[in-house]
């Protein structure tokens, strides 16, 4: 949230920290370990709550995630907003992407293993 607040100050745009609420945390790794990974996305989606959809109507919204591993946060936030607010435009930004081999295509894995970024 510190990054978001700073960007909003620098760009002179409104920062809303009370509209999209994450009600808890669940571990994808734990779901995978228990063999119930297929339940993860639904459960993760249900952790997000839109408190004031009217505040988002007809807005340009920038969703910022510090690091993307599987992109659940960006995807889930966008889906939740679109489910609750029909007339809005979304943009996404990230500070970095954490590459995991099981997320890569075969070509990307080959380049990664050879050290060709």
GROMACS elastic network, one bead per residue, 0.5 to 0.9 nm:
[ bonds ]
;  ai    aj funct       b0    kb
    1     4     6  0.50613   500
    1     5     6  0.61571   500
    1     6     6  0.85931   500
    1    17     6  0.80572   500
    1    64     6  0.88263   500
    2     5     6  0.52002   500
    2     6     6  0.62125   500
    2     7     6  0.86530   500
    3     6     6  0.52056   500
    3     7     6  0.61705   500
    3     8     6  0.86188   500
    3    64     6  0.83610   500
    3    66     6  0.85133   500
    4     7     6  0.51725   500
    4     8     6  0.61489   500
    4     9     6  0.86602   500
    4    15     6  0.73532   500
    4    63     6  0.87475   500
    4    64     6  0.70287   500
    5     8     6  0.51547   500
    5     9     6  0.62726   500
    5    10     6  0.87224   500
    5    14     6  0.89138   500
    5    15     6  0.63056   500
    5    16     6  0.89001   500
    5    17     6  0.89622   500
    6     9     6  0.51175   500
    6    10     6  0.61808   500
    6    11     6  0.85561   500
    7    10     6  0.51083   500
    7    11     6  0.59908   500
    7    12     6  0.81502   500
    7    13     6  0.82529   500
    7    15     6  0.88277   500
    8    11     6  0.52029   500
    8    12     6  0.55770   500
    8    14     6  0.61104   500
    8    15     6  0.57871   500
    9    13     6  0.66242   500
    9    14     6  0.80404   500
    9    15     6  0.82667   500
   10    13     6  0.80066   500
   11    14     6  0.89339   500
   16    19     6  0.62865   500
   16    20     6  0.84275   500
   16    55     6  0.87268   500
   17    20     6  0.70496   500
   17    21     6  0.81485   500
   18    21     6  0.67827   500
   18    50     6  0.87811   500
   18    51     6  0.71057   500
   18    52     6  0.79588   500
   19    49     6  0.80566   500
   19    50     6  0.56304   500
   19    52     6  0.53124   500
   19    53     6  0.73163   500
   19    55     6  0.75136   500
   19    56     6  0.81026   500
   20    48     6  0.68978   500
   20    49     6  0.57403   500
   20    51     6  0.61813   500
   20    52     6  0.79332   500
   20    53     6  0.88788   500
   20    77     6  0.80250   500
   20    80     6  0.89283   500
   20    81     6  0.83995   500
   21    47     6  0.81174   500
   21    48     6  0.57300   500
   21    49     6  0.50852   500
   21    50     6  0.63374   500
   21    51     6  0.70402   500
   22    25     6  0.77610   500
   22    47     6  0.56431   500
   22    49     6  0.64204   500
   23    46     6  0.86364   500
   23    47     6  0.51179   500
   23    48     6  0.62244   500
   23    49     6  0.72649   500
   24    44     6  0.88603   500
   24    47     6  0.61138   500
   24    48     6  0.83956   500
   25    44     6  0.78988   500
   25    47     6  0.76168   500
   26    29     6  0.88755   500
   26    30     6  0.79122   500
   26    31     6  0.82837   500
   26    40     6  0.81582   500
   26    43     6  0.82436   500
   26    44     6  0.69736   500
   26    47     6  0.88335   500
   27    30     6  0.51466   500
   27    31     6  0.64596   500
   27    32     6  0.86754   500
   27    40     6  0.83948   500
   28    31     6  0.50758   500
   28    32     6  0.61394   500
   28    33     6  0.85832   500
   28    37     6  0.69220   500
   28    40     6  0.65159   500
   28    41     6  0.88933   500
   29    32     6  0.50034   500
   29    33     6  0.60787   500
   29    34     6  0.86284   500
   29    37     6  0.82839   500
   30    33     6  0.50044   500
   30    34     6  0.62258   500
   30    35     6  0.85872   500
   30    36     6  0.86994   500
   30    37     6  0.83251   500
   31    34     6  0.51947   500
   31    35     6  0.61795   500
   31    36     6  0.51707   500
   31    38     6  0.82270   500
   31    39     6  0.77531   500
   31    40     6  0.65125   500
   32    35     6  0.50191   500
   32    36     6  0.59828   500
   32    38     6  0.85050   500
   32    40     6  0.86370   500
   33    36     6  0.77493   500
   33    37     6  0.81150   500
   34    37     6  0.76419   500
   35    38     6  0.81305   500
   36    39     6  0.57200   500
   36    40     6  0.72239   500
   37    40     6  0.51647   500
   37    41     6  0.79879   500
   38    41     6  0.70251   500
   38    42     6  0.82632   500
   39    42     6  0.57314   500
   39    43     6  0.62226   500
   39    44     6  0.85821   500
   40    43     6  0.52213   500
   40    44     6  0.58866   500
   40    45     6  0.84179   500
   41    44     6  0.50773   500
   41    45     6  0.59583   500
   41    46     6  0.85587   500
   41    72     6  0.79049   500
   41    76     6  0.83621   500
   42    45     6  0.51193   500
   42    46     6  0.62902   500
   42    47     6  0.89306   500
   43    46     6  0.51430   500
   43    47     6  0.66090   500
   44    47     6  0.52472   500
   44    48     6  0.72785   500
   44    72     6  0.81910   500
   44    73     6  0.88467   500
   44    76     6  0.77418   500
   45    48     6  0.57711   500
   45    49     6  0.87483   500
   45    72     6  0.88447   500
   45    76     6  0.58488   500
   45    77     6  0.81312   500
   45    79     6  0.84663   500
   45    80     6  0.74109   500
   46    49     6  0.74282   500
   48    76     6  0.78578   500
   48    77     6  0.72802   500
   48    80     6  0.71490   500
   49    80     6  0.76423   500
   50    53     6  0.60950   500
   50    80     6  0.74106   500
   50    81     6  0.71920   500
   50    84     6  0.73011   500
   52    55     6  0.56407   500
   52    56     6  0.73818   500
   53    56     6  0.53686   500
   53    57     6  0.66017   500
   53    81     6  0.79475   500
   53    84     6  0.63308   500
   53    85     6  0.59185   500
   54    57     6  0.52586   500
   54    58     6  0.88461   500
   54    85     6  0.76641   500
   55    58     6  0.86256   500
   55    59     6  0.81114   500
   56    59     6  0.54976   500
   56    60     6  0.81684   500
   56    61     6  0.77210   500
   56    81     6  0.82879   500
   56    85     6  0.68161   500
   56    87     6  0.83820   500
   56    88     6  0.68739   500
   57    60     6  0.88626   500
   57    85     6  0.60191   500
   57    86     6  0.73666   500
   57    87     6  0.55772   500
   57    88     6  0.56491   500
   58    85     6  0.86294   500
   58    86     6  0.85243   500
   58    87     6  0.51896   500
   58    89     6  0.74618   500
   59    87     6  0.77329   500
   59    88     6  0.51625   500
   59    89     6  0.63273   500
   59    90     6  0.83693   500
   60    88     6  0.61739   500
   60    90     6  0.59386   500
   60    91     6  0.74881   500
   61    88     6  0.74425   500
   61    89     6  0.60902   500
   61    91     6  0.60018   500
   61    92     6  0.82671   500
   62    89     6  0.86655   500
   62    90     6  0.60040   500
   62    92     6  0.54849   500
   62    93     6  0.72449   500
   63    74     6  0.68946   500
   63    77     6  0.78296   500
   63    78     6  0.80502   500
   63    90     6  0.72871   500
   63    91     6  0.61225   500
   63    93     6  0.63172   500
   63    94     6  0.84968   500
   64    74     6  0.76735   500
   64    91     6  0.85838   500
   64    92     6  0.58077   500
   64    94     6  0.56025   500
   64    95     6  0.80640   500
   65    68     6  0.67868   500
   65    71     6  0.87958   500
   65    73     6  0.71756   500
   65    74     6  0.67883   500
   65    92     6  0.78702   500
   65    93     6  0.64594   500
   65    95     6  0.68636   500
   65    96     6  0.84787   500
   66    93     6  0.83261   500
   66    94     6  0.53260   500
   66    96     6  0.64950   500
   66    97     6  0.85872   500
   67    71     6  0.85816   500
   67    94     6  0.60720   500
   67    95     6  0.57634   500
   67    97     6  0.54217   500
   67    98     6  0.65686   500
   68    71     6  0.51938   500
   68    72     6  0.80639   500
   68    73     6  0.80461   500
   68    74     6  0.82587   500
   68    94     6  0.69934   500
   68    95     6  0.81953   500
   68    96     6  0.63909   500
   68    98     6  0.58181   500
   68    99     6  0.83980   500
   69    72     6  0.80138   500
   69    97     6  0.61805   500
   69    99     6  0.65706   500
   69   100     6  0.71664   500
   69   103     6  0.84785   500
   70    73     6  0.82999   500
   70    98     6  0.84087   500
   70    99     6  0.88777   500
   70   100     6  0.85186   500
   70   103     6  0.73987   500
   71    74     6  0.55702   500
   71    75     6  0.60621   500
   71    76     6  0.83079   500
   72    75     6  0.52185   500
   72    76     6  0.56341   500
   72    77     6  0.81470   500
   73    76     6  0.52948   500
   73    77     6  0.58890   500
   73    78     6  0.84218   500
   74    77     6  0.52791   500
   74    78     6  0.61062   500
   74    79     6  0.85904   500
   74    92     6  0.71301   500
   74    93     6  0.87798   500
   75    78     6  0.52167   500
   75    79     6  0.61134   500
   75    80     6  0.85309   500
   76    79     6  0.50942   500
   76    80     6  0.59896   500
   76    81     6  0.85215   500
   77    80     6  0.51604   500
   77    81     6  0.61725   500
   77    82     6  0.86246   500
   78    81     6  0.51880   500
   78    82     6  0.61322   500
   78    83     6  0.84887   500
   78    90     6  0.71746   500
   78    91     6  0.89379   500
   78    92     6  0.88792   500
   79    82     6  0.51326   500
   79    83     6  0.59755   500
   79    84     6  0.86593   500
   80    83     6  0.50594   500
   80    84     6  0.63509   500
   80    85     6  0.84148   500
   81    84     6  0.52478   500
   81    85     6  0.55459   500
   81    86     6  0.79612   500
   81    88     6  0.84573   500
   81    90     6  0.87596   500
   82    85     6  0.51925   500
   82    86     6  0.56446   500
   82    87     6  0.82203   500
   82    88     6  0.77524   500
   82    90     6  0.89309   500
   83    86     6  0.70168   500
   85    88     6  0.65937   500
   94    97     6  0.74468   500
   99   102     6  0.87626   500
   99   103     6  0.72289   500
   99   104     6  0.74486   500
  100   103     6  0.54088   500
  100   104     6  0.66647   500
  101   104     6  0.52377   500
  101   105     6  0.82269   500
  101   108     6  0.85906   500
  101   109     6  0.63316   500
  101   112     6  0.86525   500
  102   105     6  0.80963   500
  102   109     6  0.87317   500
  104   107     6  0.78797   500
  104   108     6  0.56891   500
  104   109     6  0.58619   500
  105   108     6  0.51785   500
  105   109     6  0.61599   500
  105   110     6  0.86463   500
  106   109     6  0.50336   500
  106   110     6  0.61850   500
  106   111     6  0.87258   500
  107   110     6  0.51522   500
  107   111     6  0.63640   500
  107   112     6  0.86049   500
  108   111     6  0.51368   500
  108   112     6  0.60116   500
  108   113     6  0.85659   500
  108   117     6  0.84350   500
  109   113     6  0.60910   500
  109   114     6  0.85766   500
  110   113     6  0.52182   500
  110   114     6  0.62400   500
  110   115     6  0.85696   500
  110   116     6  0.84809   500
  111   114     6  0.51023   500
  111   115     6  0.59882   500
  111   117     6  0.62980   500
  112   115     6  0.50564   500
  112   116     6  0.59388   500
  112   117     6  0.62342   500
  113   116     6  0.77092   500
  114   117     6  0.85657   500
